[in-house]
Amino acid sequence: MGKGEDRKVTDKNTLKGAVFLLVAAFIWGFAMVALKAGTENLQPFSFTGYRCLLGGISLIPLWLFVDKRKSPAQREVERNPKTLVIGSIVCGLNLMTFTIAQQLGLPFTTIGKAGFITALYIILVPLAGVFLGRKIEKTVWIAVVVAMTGFYFMCLYGGSAAFNRGDMMMLFAAVFYTVYFYMVDHFVQQLDPVKFSSCQFIVTGIVCSVISLLFEDTSLADVQAAIVPLLYGGICSCGLGYTFQVIGQRYMEPAKASLLLSSETVFTMIAGMIFFQEKLAFREYLGCGLIFCAIILSQMQRKS
């Protein structure tokens, strides 16, 4: 059996994967609004803990429904829970670092900038392949230069005042998400995507909730005030978005999947304009444009 077949890549499945990834990008683009709104009432670990627990629990009915439809052979393959436990813990902790970095940075930057800086992971995904022994195309190296130029115009042009704490945290988030992306790619081929998503979110939710109880001060009134962002961030962004990503990645190679997910940046900027009336300076729009071009360029593969 060929490599493509192992990943279940056919024309029909590739289209299915593309649809799931684009819907995930749309959900996440607008989820940035919920994340920023949530920071107005809840501290980072509180919001992330409740949000991820809600997302993980909301997937349990679907998890049970899918489980009932599996053949005896499929159930036999999944009888050993070791891979699920390890994958959920590893990916859950990676997801926590990425999400907390975003939560810490959002109060200090715009939604539009946050989306594009975080999207630098699209460049980092193929670049990280160097450490995995993978060949890097020339277009990726060109994309790195273009992305760094865009990042300069967006965050560094005009002196250190243009680059704030929020931008720095978004840059950290991009690095953390690169690690998470490859962890998902490793485990998703061996696990049921719905069960995997549910378990990793529950892990993230439990760890963040424990940290919140120890170091943060959260009241019931704070939770009630943030209920709408929590519902969208939990059920839509966690429950649906990440599951769609896991399903989509099951049918597509990481580089192609990351290209489709990059459309999240456009949805994020639109969401910021609609809900927060955000307007960027010309240099920031220029930076966004260069980063988006770099994202596309990084995924272009040479014709054989």
Phi and psi restraints in degrees (value plus and minus 20) as a CYANA .aco file:
   2 GLY   PHI     -96.4   -56.4
   2 GLY   PSI     148.0   188.0
   3 LYS   PHI     -82.0   -42.0
   3 LYS   PSI     -61.1   -21.1
   4 GLY   PHI     -82.8   -42.8
   4 GLY   PSI     -57.2   -17.2
   5 GLU   PHI     -89.2   -49.2
   5 GLU   PSI     -54.5   -14.5
   6 ASP   PHI     -78.9   -38.9
   6 ASP   PSI     -55.3   -15.3
   7 ARG   PHI    -109.1   -69.1
   7 ARG   PSI     -17.7    22.3
   8 LYS   PHI      43.3    83.3
   8 LYS   PSI      19.3    59.3
   9 VAL   PHI    -111.6   -71.6
   9 VAL   PSI      90.6   130.6
  10 THR   PHI    -150.4  -110.4
  10 THR   PSI     150.8   190.8
  11 ASP   PHI     -77.7   -37.7
  11 ASP   PSI     -63.3   -23.3
  12 LYS   PHI     -86.3   -46.3
  12 LYS   PSI     -64.8   -24.8
  13 ASN   PHI     -89.5   -49.5
  13 ASN   PSI     -53.1   -13.1
  14 THR   PHI     -83.6   -43.6
  14 THR   PSI     -62.0   -22.0
  15 LEU   PHI     -84.2   -44.2
  15 LEU   PSI     -62.6   -22.6
  16 LYS   PHI     -79.9   -39.9
  16 LYS   PSI     -65.8   -25.8
  17 GLY   PHI     -81.5   -41.5
  17 GLY   PSI     -60.3   -20.3
  18 ALA   PHI     -83.0   -43.0
  18 ALA   PSI     -62.2   -22.2
  19 VAL   PHI     -83.5   -43.5
  19 VAL   PSI     -66.5   -26.5
  20 PHE   PHI     -80.2   -40.2
  20 PHE   PSI     -61.5   -21.5
  21 LEU   PHI     -90.0   -50.0
  21 LEU   PSI     -57.8   -17.8
  22 LEU   PHI     -88.1   -48.1
  22 LEU   PSI     -59.8   -19.8
  23 VAL   PHI     -85.3   -45.3
  23 VAL   PSI     -59.6   -19.6
  24 ALA   PHI     -80.8   -40.8
  24 ALA   PSI     -61.5   -21.5
  25 ALA   PHI     -83.0   -43.0
  25 ALA   PSI     -60.6   -20.6
  26 PHE   PHI     -84.0   -44.0
  26 PHE   PSI     -67.2   -27.2
  27 ILE   PHI     -79.4   -39.4
  27 ILE   PSI     -65.8   -25.8
  28 TRP   PHI     -88.7   -48.7
  28 TRP   PSI     -55.5   -15.5
  29 GLY   PHI     -77.9   -37.9
  29 GLY   PSI     -64.3   -24.3
  30 PHE   PHI    -103.2   -63.2
  30 PHE   PSI     -37.7     2.3
  31 ALA   PHI     -87.2   -47.2
  31 ALA   PSI     -44.5    -4.5
  32 MET   PHI     -80.4   -40.4
  32 MET   PSI     -50.9   -10.9
  33 VAL   PHI     -84.4   -44.4
  33 VAL   PSI     -65.1   -25.1
  34 ALA   PHI     -83.3   -43.3
  34 ALA   PSI     -59.8   -19.8
  35 LEU   PHI     -84.0   -44.0
  35 LEU   PSI     -63.1   -23.1
  36 LYS   PHI     -89.2   -49.2
  36 LYS   PSI     -60.5   -20.5
  37 ALA   PHI     -84.3   -44.3
  37 ALA   PSI     -55.7   -15.7
  38 GLY   PHI     -84.9   -44.9
  38 GLY   PSI     -51.2   -11.2
  39 THR   PHI     -89.3   -49.3
  39 THR   PSI     -34.6     5.4
  40 GLU   PHI     -94.0   -54.0
  40 GLU   PSI     -41.2    -1.2
  41 ASN   PHI    -143.0  -103.0
  41 ASN   PSI     -47.5    -7.5
  42 LEU   PHI    -143.1  -103.1
  42 LEU   PSI     127.0   167.0
  43 GLN   PHI     -97.0   -57.0
  43 GLN   PSI     140.4   180.4
  44 PRO   PHI     -71.7   -31.7
  44 PRO   PSI     -70.7   -30.7
  45 PHE   PHI     -90.9   -50.9
  45 PHE   PSI     -53.1   -13.1
  46 SER   PHI     -83.8   -43.8
  46 SER   PSI     -71.2   -31.2
  47 PHE   PHI     -82.4   -42.4
  47 PHE   PSI     -66.4   -26.4
  48 THR   PHI     -85.1   -45.1
  48 THR   PSI     -59.7   -19.7
  49 GLY   PHI     -83.0   -43.0
  49 GLY   PSI     -71.8   -31.8
  50 TYR   PHI     -85.1   -45.1
  50 TYR   PSI     -60.7   -20.7
  51 ARG   PHI     -82.3   -42.3
  51 ARG   PSI     -66.9   -26.9
  52 CYS   PHI     -92.5   -52.5
  52 CYS   PSI     -56.1   -16.1
  53 LEU   PHI     -82.1   -42.1
  53 LEU   PSI     -63.0   -23.0
  54 LEU   PHI     -82.1   -42.1
  54 LEU   PSI     -63.9   -23.9
  55 GLY   PHI     -84.3   -44.3
  55 GLY   PSI     -64.3   -24.3
  56 GLY   PHI     -85.5   -45.5
  56 GLY   PSI     -63.9   -23.9
  57 ILE   PHI     -87.4   -47.4
  57 ILE   PSI     -55.8   -15.8
  58 SER   PHI     -85.2   -45.2
  58 SER   PSI     -39.2     0.8
  59 LEU   PHI    -109.4   -69.4
  59 LEU   PSI     -31.1     8.9
  60 ILE   PHI     -81.1   -41.1
  60 ILE   PSI     -64.4   -24.4
  61 PRO   PHI     -78.2   -38.2
  61 PRO   PSI     -61.5   -21.5
  62 LEU   PHI     -86.8   -46.8
  62 LEU   PSI     -58.6   -18.6
  63 TRP   PHI     -77.7   -37.7
  63 TRP   PSI     -68.0   -28.0
  64 LEU   PHI     -87.1   -47.1
  64 LEU   PSI     -58.3   -18.3
  65 PHE   PHI     -83.1   -43.1
  65 PHE   PSI     -66.8   -26.8
  66 VAL   PHI     -84.9   -44.9
  66 VAL   PSI     -57.4   -17.4
  67 ASP   PHI     -81.8   -41.8
  67 ASP   PSI     -58.6   -18.6
  68 LYS   PHI     -87.4   -47.4
  68 LYS   PSI     -45.9    -5.9
  69 ARG   PHI    -108.8   -68.8
  69 ARG   PSI     -21.5    18.5
  70 LYS   PHI     -98.2   -58.2
  70 LYS   PSI     129.8   169.8
  71 SER   PHI     -96.7   -56.7
  71 SER   PSI     140.3   180.3
  72 PRO   PHI     -75.4   -35.4
  72 PRO   PSI     -55.1   -15.1
  73 ALA   PHI     -85.3   -45.3
  73 ALA   PSI     -61.3   -21.3
  74 GLN   PHI     -84.8   -44.8
  74 GLN   PSI     -61.3   -21.3
  75 ARG   PHI     -84.3   -44.3
  75 ARG   PSI     -55.4   -15.4
  76 GLU   PHI     -85.5   -45.5
  76 GLU   PSI     -59.8   -19.8
  77 VAL   PHI     -82.5   -42.5
  77 VAL   PSI     -57.0   -17.0
  78 GLU   PHI    -113.6   -73.6
  78 GLU   PSI     -10.0    30.0
  79 ARG   PHI     -83.5   -43.5
  79 ARG   PSI     -56.4   -16.4
  80 ASN   PHI    -101.7   -61.7
  80 ASN   PSI      92.7   132.7
  81 PRO   PHI    -102.8   -62.8
  81 PRO   PSI     -18.6    21.4
  82 LYS   PHI     -77.5   -37.5
  82 LYS   PSI     -66.4   -26.4
  83 THR   PHI     -83.8   -43.8
  83 THR   PSI     -59.6   -19.6
  84 LEU   PHI     -83.9   -43.9
  84 LEU   PSI     -63.5   -23.5
  85 VAL   PHI     -83.9   -43.9
  85 VAL   PSI     -68.8   -28.8
  86 ILE   PHI     -83.8   -43.8
  86 ILE   PSI     -66.5   -26.5
  87 GLY   PHI     -82.0   -42.0
  87 GLY   PSI     -60.7   -20.7
  88 SER   PHI     -85.9   -45.9
  88 SER   PSI     -61.1   -21.1
  89 ILE   PHI     -89.0   -49.0
  89 ILE   PSI     -68.2   -28.2
  90 VAL   PHI     -82.2   -42.2
  90 VAL   PSI     -70.7   -30.7
  91 CYS   PHI     -92.0   -52.0
  91 CYS   PSI     -54.0   -14.0
  92 GLY   PHI     -83.1   -43.1
  92 GLY   PSI     -61.9   -21.9
  93 LEU   PHI     -90.4   -50.4
  93 LEU   PSI     -58.4   -18.4
  94 ASN   PHI     -84.0   -44.0
  94 ASN   PSI     -61.2   -21.2
  95 LEU   PHI     -83.6   -43.6
  95 LEU   PSI     -57.1   -17.1
  96 MET   PHI     -81.9   -41.9
  96 MET   PSI     -65.9   -25.9
  97 THR   PHI     -82.5   -42.5
  97 THR   PSI     -60.9   -20.9
  98 PHE   PHI     -84.0   -44.0
  98 PHE   PSI     -68.7   -28.7
  99 THR   PHI     -87.1   -47.1
  99 THR   PSI     -61.8   -21.8
 100 ILE   PHI     -84.9   -44.9
 100 ILE   PSI     -58.6   -18.6
 101 ALA   PHI     -79.6   -39.6
 101 ALA   PSI     -62.5   -22.5
 102 GLN   PHI     -83.1   -43.1
 102 GLN   PSI     -66.6   -26.6
 103 GLN   PHI     -81.1   -41.1
 103 GLN   PSI     -58.5   -18.5
 104 LEU   PHI     -91.0   -51.0
 104 LEU   PSI     -49.2    -9.2
 105 GLY   PHI    -109.6   -69.6
 105 GLY   PSI     -48.5    -8.5
 106 LEU   PHI     -77.9   -37.9
 106 LEU   PSI     -57.3   -17.3
 107 PRO   PHI     -84.0   -44.0
 107 PRO   PSI     -35.2     4.8
 108 PHE   PHI    -131.8   -91.8
 108 PHE   PSI     -16.7    23.3
 109 THR   PHI    -163.6  -123.6
 109 THR   PSI     152.6   192.6
 110 THR   PHI    -105.4   -65.4
 110 THR   PSI     139.0   179.0
 111 ILE   PHI     -83.3   -43.3
 111 ILE   PSI     -60.9   -20.9
 112 GLY   PHI     -80.5   -40.5
 112 GLY   PSI     -68.8   -28.8
 113 LYS   PHI     -84.5   -44.5
 113 LYS   PSI     -60.5   -20.5
 114 ALA   PHI     -78.5   -38.5
 114 ALA   PSI     -63.2   -23.2
 115 GLY   PHI     -83.2   -43.2
 115 GLY   PSI     -63.9   -23.9
 116 PHE   PHI     -94.6   -54.6
 116 PHE   PSI     -56.4   -16.4
 117 ILE   PHI     -87.7   -47.7
 117 ILE   PSI     -63.6   -23.6
 118 THR   PHI     -81.2   -41.2
 118 THR   PSI     -53.8   -13.8
 119 ALA   PHI     -88.3   -48.3
 119 ALA   PSI     -26.0    14.0
 120 LEU   PHI     -81.7   -41.7
 120 LEU   PSI     -34.5     5.5
 121 TYR   PHI     -81.2   -41.2
 121 TYR   PSI     -44.5    -4.5
 122 ILE   PHI     -82.3   -42.3
 122 ILE   PSI     -54.6   -14.6
 123 ILE   PHI     -95.9   -55.9
 123 ILE   PSI     -58.2   -18.2
 124 LEU   PHI     -91.2   -51.2
 124 LEU   PSI     -49.1    -9.1
 125 VAL   PHI     -79.5   -39.5
 125 VAL   PSI     -75.9   -35.9
 126 PRO   PHI     -89.1   -49.1
 126 PRO   PSI     -51.8   -11.8
 127 LEU   PHI     -84.4   -44.4
 127 LEU   PSI     -56.9   -16.9
 128 ALA   PHI     -86.0   -46.0
 128 ALA   PSI     -38.0     2.0
 129 GLY   PHI     -79.8   -39.8
 129 GLY   PSI     -41.6    -1.6
 130 VAL   PHI     -77.2   -37.2
 130 VAL   PSI     -60.7   -20.7
 131 PHE   PHI     -97.2   -57.2
 131 PHE   PSI     -31.2     8.8
 132 LEU   PHI    -123.6   -83.6
 132 LEU   PSI     -10.8    29.2
 133 GLY   PHI      58.6    98.6
 133 GLY   PSI      -0.5    39.5
 134 ARG   PHI    -115.9   -75.9
 134 ARG   PSI     127.1   167.1
 135 LYS   PHI     -96.0   -56.0
 135 LYS   PSI     115.4   155.4
 136 ILE   PHI    -123.2   -83.2
 136 ILE   PSI     105.1   145.1
 137 GLU   PHI     -87.2   -47.2
 137 GLU   PSI     133.9   173.9
 138 LYS   PHI     -80.1   -40.1
 138 LYS   PSI     -54.2   -14.2
 139 THR   PHI     -82.3   -42.3
 139 THR   PSI     -49.7    -9.7
 140 VAL   PHI     -87.2   -47.2
 140 VAL   PSI     -62.6   -22.6
 141 TRP   PHI     -84.8   -44.8
 141 TRP   PSI     -58.4   -18.4
 142 ILE   PHI     -83.9   -43.9
 142 ILE   PSI     -61.7   -21.7
 143 ALA   PHI     -81.8   -41.8
 143 ALA   PSI     -56.0   -16.0
 144 VAL   PHI     -81.7   -41.7
 144 VAL   PSI     -63.5   -23.5
 145 VAL   PHI     -84.1   -44.1
 145 VAL   PSI     -64.3   -24.3
 146 VAL   PHI     -83.7   -43.7
 146 VAL   PSI     -62.7   -22.7
 147 ALA   PHI     -84.2   -44.2
 147 ALA   PSI     -61.7   -21.7
 148 MET   PHI     -86.1   -46.1
 148 MET   PSI     -54.9   -14.9
 149 THR   PHI     -85.0   -45.0
 149 THR   PSI     -63.5   -23.5
 150 GLY   PHI     -83.3   -43.3
 150 GLY   PSI     -61.4   -21.4
 151 PHE   PHI     -83.0   -43.0
 151 PHE   PSI     -56.6   -16.6
 152 TYR   PHI     -82.1   -42.1
 152 TYR   PSI     -69.5   -29.5
 153 PHE   PHI     -84.9   -44.9
 153 PHE   PSI     -54.3   -14.3
 154 MET   PHI     -96.3   -56.3
 154 MET   PSI     -59.7   -19.7
 155 CYS   PHI    -142.4  -102.4
 155 CYS   PSI     -42.0    -2.0
 156 LEU   PHI    -133.0   -93.0
 156 LEU   PSI     -44.1    -4.1
 157 TYR   PHI     -83.4   -43.4
 157 TYR   PSI     106.7   146.7
 158 GLY   PHI      81.3   121.3
 158 GLY   PSI     -16.5    23.5
 159 GLY   PHI      84.8   124.8
 159 GLY   PSI     159.1   199.1
 160 SER   PHI     -84.7   -44.7
 160 SER   PSI     -43.0    -3.0
 161 ALA   PHI     -84.1   -44.1
 161 ALA   PSI     -45.6    -5.6
 162 ALA   PHI     -95.1   -55.1
 162 ALA   PSI     -41.4    -1.4
 163 PHE   PHI    -126.9   -86.9
 163 PHE   PSI      84.7   124.7
 164 ASN   PHI    -124.3   -84.3
 164 ASN   PSI    -198.6  -158.6
 165 ARG   PHI     -81.7   -41.7
 165 ARG   PSI     -56.0   -16.0
 166 GLY   PHI     -83.6   -43.6
 166 GLY   PSI     -61.9   -21.9
 167 ASP   PHI     -83.4   -43.4
 167 ASP   PSI     -59.8   -19.8
 168 MET   PHI     -82.6   -42.6
 168 MET   PSI     -62.7   -22.7
 169 MET   PHI     -86.1   -46.1
 169 MET   PSI     -55.1   -15.1
 170 MET   PHI     -86.9   -46.9
 170 MET   PSI     -53.9   -13.9
 171 LEU   PHI     -86.6   -46.6
 171 LEU   PSI     -61.8   -21.8
 172 PHE   PHI     -81.2   -41.2
 172 PHE   PSI     -60.7   -20.7
 173 ALA   PHI     -80.1   -40.1
 173 ALA   PSI     -59.1   -19.1
 174 ALA   PHI     -82.2   -42.2
 174 ALA   PSI     -60.2   -20.2
 175 VAL   PHI     -87.3   -47.3
 175 VAL   PSI     -65.6   -25.6
 176 PHE   PHI     -82.5   -42.5
 176 PHE   PSI     -57.9   -17.9
 177 TYR   PHI     -89.9   -49.9
 177 TYR   PSI     -51.3   -11.3
 178 THR   PHI     -79.9   -39.9
 178 THR   PSI     -64.5   -24.5
 179 VAL   PHI     -82.9   -42.9
 179 VAL   PSI     -64.9   -24.9
 180 TYR   PHI     -80.7   -40.7
 180 TYR   PSI     -60.9   -20.9
 181 PHE   PHI     -78.5   -38.5
 181 PHE   PSI     -65.6   -25.6
 182 TYR   PHI     -92.7   -52.7
 182 TYR   PSI     -51.1   -11.1
 183 MET   PHI     -84.7   -44.7
 183 MET   PSI     -63.8   -23.8
 184 VAL   PHI     -81.5   -41.5
 184 VAL   PSI     -64.8   -24.8
 185 ASP   PHI     -80.3   -40.3
 185 ASP   PSI     -53.0   -13.0
 186 HIS   PHI     -92.1   -52.1
 186 HIS   PSI     -65.0   -25.0
 187 PHE   PHI    -106.9   -66.9
 187 PHE   PSI     -46.3    -6.3
 188 VAL   PHI     -85.2   -45.2
 188 VAL   PSI     -45.8    -5.8
 189 GLN   PHI     -91.6   -51.6
 189 GLN   PSI     -34.5     5.5
 190 GLN   PHI    -131.5   -91.5
 190 GLN   PSI     -25.6    14.4
 191 LEU   PHI    -149.8  -109.8
 191 LEU   PSI     136.9   176.9
 192 ASP   PHI     -88.6   -48.6
 192 ASP   PSI     104.9   144.9
 193 PRO   PHI     -82.3   -42.3
 193 PRO   PSI     -57.9   -17.9
 194 VAL   PHI     -89.0   -49.0
 194 VAL   PSI     -67.1   -27.1
 195 LYS   PHI     -82.2   -42.2
 195 LYS   PSI     -61.4   -21.4
 196 PHE   PHI     -81.8   -41.8
 196 PHE   PSI     -66.6   -26.6
 197 SER   PHI     -81.5   -41.5
 197 SER   PSI     -66.9   -26.9
 198 SER   PHI     -79.0   -39.0
 198 SER   PSI     -67.2   -27.2
 199 CYS   PHI     -87.7   -47.7
 199 CYS   PSI     -60.1   -20.1
 200 GLN   PHI     -88.5   -48.5
 200 GLN   PSI     -53.5   -13.5
 201 PHE   PHI     -90.6   -50.6
 201 PHE   PSI     -57.1   -17.1
 202 ILE   PHI     -84.5   -44.5
 202 ILE   PSI     -59.9   -19.9
 203 VAL   PHI     -80.3   -40.3
 203 VAL   PSI     -69.4   -29.4
 204 THR   PHI     -79.6   -39.6
 204 THR   PSI     -64.2   -24.2
 205 GLY   PHI     -83.2   -43.2
 205 GLY   PSI     -63.1   -23.1
 206 ILE   PHI     -85.4   -45.4
 206 ILE   PSI     -67.5   -27.5
 207 VAL   PHI     -82.2   -42.2
 207 VAL   PSI     -65.7   -25.7
 208 CYS   PHI     -85.9   -45.9
 208 CYS   PSI     -58.1   -18.1
 209 SER   PHI     -85.3   -45.3
 209 SER   PSI     -60.4   -20.4
 210 VAL   PHI     -83.4   -43.4
 210 VAL   PSI     -65.3   -25.3
 211 ILE   PHI     -82.5   -42.5
 211 ILE   PSI     -58.9   -18.9
 212 SER   PHI     -82.6   -42.6
 212 SER   PSI     -64.7   -24.7
 213 LEU   PHI     -82.4   -42.4
 213 LEU   PSI     -52.3   -12.3
 214 LEU   PHI    -101.7   -61.7
 214 LEU   PSI     -55.0   -15.0
 215 PHE   PHI    -144.6  -104.6
 215 PHE   PSI     -27.8    12.2
 216 GLU   PHI    -139.4   -99.4
 216 GLU   PSI     138.9   178.9
 217 ASP   PHI    -136.0   -96.0
 217 ASP   PSI      84.9   124.9
 218 THR   PHI    -144.0  -104.0
 218 THR   PSI     112.9   152.9
 219 SER   PHI    -128.3   -88.3
 219 SER   PSI     145.0   185.0
 220 LEU   PHI     -82.0   -42.0
 220 LEU   PSI     -56.0   -16.0
 221 ALA   PHI     -82.7   -42.7
 221 ALA   PSI     -57.0   -17.0
 222 ASP   PHI     -84.2   -44.2
 222 ASP   PSI     -62.4   -22.4
 223 VAL   PHI     -85.3   -45.3
 223 VAL   PSI     -63.7   -23.7
 224 GLN   PHI     -82.2   -42.2
 224 GLN   PSI     -57.8   -17.8
 225 ALA   PHI     -87.9   -47.9
 225 ALA   PSI     -45.5    -5.5
 226 ALA   PHI    -125.0   -85.0
 226 ALA   PSI      -2.2    37.8
 227 ILE   PHI     -82.3   -42.3
 227 ILE   PSI     -60.1   -20.1
 228 VAL   PHI     -86.9   -46.9
 228 VAL   PSI     -70.1   -30.1
 229 PRO   PHI     -78.4   -38.4
 229 PRO   PSI     -56.5   -16.5
 230 LEU   PHI     -84.7   -44.7
 230 LEU   PSI     -63.2   -23.2
 231 LEU   PHI     -84.1   -44.1
 231 LEU   PSI     -65.9   -25.9
 232 TYR   PHI     -88.4   -48.4
 232 TYR   PSI     -66.1   -26.1
 233 GLY   PHI     -84.7   -44.7
 233 GLY   PSI     -53.1   -13.1
 234 GLY   PHI    -102.2   -62.2
 234 GLY   PSI     -81.2   -41.2
 235 ILE   PHI     -92.8   -52.8
 235 ILE   PSI     -66.3   -26.3
 236 CYS   PHI    -100.4   -60.4
 236 CYS   PSI     -77.2   -37.2
 237 SER   PHI     -89.3   -49.3
 237 SER   PSI     -69.2   -29.2
 238 CYS   PHI     -99.0   -59.0
 238 CYS   PSI     -78.7   -38.7
 239 GLY   PHI     -80.3   -40.3
 239 GLY   PSI     -65.6   -25.6
 240 LEU   PHI    -117.1   -77.1
 240 LEU   PSI     -70.8   -30.8
 241 GLY   PHI     -76.8   -36.8
 241 GLY   PSI     -72.6   -32.6
 242 TYR   PHI     -90.8   -50.8
 242 TYR   PSI     -50.3   -10.3
 243 THR   PHI     -87.4   -47.4
 243 THR   PSI     -61.4   -21.4
 244 PHE   PHI     -82.5   -42.5
 244 PHE   PSI     -56.8   -16.8
 245 GLN   PHI     -83.2   -43.2
 245 GLN   PSI     -66.5   -26.5
 246 VAL   PHI     -81.6   -41.6
 246 VAL   PSI     -63.3   -23.3
 247 ILE   PHI     -85.7   -45.7
 247 ILE   PSI     -65.3   -25.3
 248 GLY   PHI     -81.0   -41.0
 248 GLY   PSI     -63.1   -23.1
 249 GLN   PHI     -86.2   -46.2
 249 GLN   PSI     -41.3    -1.3
 250 ARG   PHI     -87.7   -47.7
 250 ARG   PSI     -45.2    -5.2
 251 TYR   PHI    -130.5   -90.5
 251 TYR   PSI     -16.7    23.3
 252 MET   PHI    -159.5  -119.5
 252 MET   PSI     132.5   172.5
 253 GLU   PHI     -87.9   -47.9
 253 GLU   PSI     131.2   171.2
 254 PRO   PHI     -74.0   -34.0
 254 PRO   PSI     -63.5   -23.5
 255 ALA   PHI     -83.6   -43.6
 255 ALA   PSI     -63.4   -23.4
 256 LYS   PHI     -89.8   -49.8
 256 LYS   PSI     -57.7   -17.7
 257 ALA   PHI     -83.6   -43.6
 257 ALA   PSI     -62.4   -22.4
 258 SER   PHI     -85.9   -45.9
 258 SER   PSI     -50.9   -10.9
 259 LEU   PHI     -82.5   -42.5
 259 LEU   PSI     -66.7   -26.7
 260 LEU   PHI     -85.6   -45.6
 260 LEU   PSI     -59.3   -19.3
 261 LEU   PHI     -87.2   -47.2
 261 LEU   PSI     -39.8     0.2
 262 SER   PHI     -85.9   -45.9
 262 SER   PSI     -39.3     0.7
 263 SER   PHI     -85.0   -45.0
 263 SER   PSI     -31.8     8.2
 264 GLU   PHI     -76.2   -36.2
 264 GLU   PSI     -54.1   -14.1
 265 THR   PHI     -81.1   -41.1
 265 THR   PSI     -59.7   -19.7
 266 VAL   PHI     -86.7   -46.7
 266 VAL   PSI     -65.2   -25.2
 267 PHE   PHI     -83.0   -43.0
 267 PHE   PSI     -55.7   -15.7
 268 THR   PHI     -84.2   -44.2
 268 THR   PSI     -65.5   -25.5
 269 MET   PHI     -83.6   -43.6
 269 MET   PSI     -61.8   -21.8
 270 ILE   PHI     -81.6   -41.6
 270 ILE   PSI     -63.1   -23.1
 271 ALA   PHI     -82.3   -42.3
 271 ALA   PSI     -61.1   -21.1
 272 GLY   PHI     -83.1   -43.1
 272 GLY   PSI     -59.1   -19.1
 273 MET   PHI     -87.6   -47.6
 273 MET   PSI     -59.0   -19.0
 274 ILE   PHI     -93.3   -53.3
 274 ILE   PSI     -68.8   -28.8
 275 PHE   PHI    -113.2   -73.2
 275 PHE   PSI     -45.7    -5.7
 276 PHE   PHI    -141.3  -101.3
 276 PHE   PSI     -14.1    25.9
 277 GLN   PHI      30.1    70.1
 277 GLN   PSI      21.2    61.2
 278 GLU   PHI     -95.8   -55.8
 278 GLU   PSI     119.1   159.1
 279 LYS   PHI    -152.5  -112.5
 279 LYS   PSI     111.5   151.5
 280 LEU   PHI    -119.3   -79.3
 280 LEU   PSI     136.2   176.2
 281 ALA   PHI     -92.6   -52.6
 281 ALA   PSI     142.7   182.7
 282 PHE   PHI     -76.4   -36.4
 282 PHE   PSI     -63.3   -23.3
 283 ARG   PHI     -82.5   -42.5
 283 ARG   PSI     -51.5   -11.5
 284 GLU   PHI     -93.6   -53.6
 284 GLU   PSI     -59.4   -19.4
 285 TYR   PHI     -82.7   -42.7
 285 TYR   PSI     -60.4   -20.4
 286 LEU   PHI     -81.3   -41.3
 286 LEU   PSI     -63.4   -23.4
 287 GLY   PHI     -82.4   -42.4
 287 GLY   PSI     -62.9   -22.9
 288 CYS   PHI     -80.1   -40.1
 288 CYS   PSI     -64.1   -24.1
 289 GLY   PHI     -82.5   -42.5
 289 GLY   PSI     -62.9   -22.9
 290 LEU   PHI     -85.7   -45.7
 290 LEU   PSI     -61.1   -21.1
 291 ILE   PHI     -84.2   -44.2
 291 ILE   PSI     -61.5   -21.5
 292 PHE   PHI     -84.9   -44.9
 292 PHE   PSI     -60.5   -20.5
 293 CYS   PHI     -82.1   -42.1
 293 CYS   PSI     -59.8   -19.8
 294 ALA   PHI     -84.3   -44.3
 294 ALA   PSI     -58.3   -18.3
 295 ILE   PHI     -80.4   -40.4
 295 ILE   PSI     -67.3   -27.3
 296 ILE   PHI     -85.0   -45.0
 296 ILE   PSI     -65.7   -25.7
 297 LEU   PHI     -81.1   -41.1
 297 LEU   PSI     -57.5   -17.5
 298 SER   PHI     -85.4   -45.4
 298 SER   PSI     -40.6    -0.6
 299 GLN   PHI    -119.8   -79.8
 299 GLN   PSI     -23.2    16.8
 300 MET   PHI     -94.7   -54.7
 300 MET   PSI     107.1   147.1
 301 GLN   PHI    -128.9   -88.9
 301 GLN   PSI     122.6   162.6
 302 ARG   PHI     -86.6   -46.6
 302 ARG   PSI     120.2   160.2
 303 LYS   PHI     -93.1   -53.1
 303 LYS   PSI     118.1   158.1
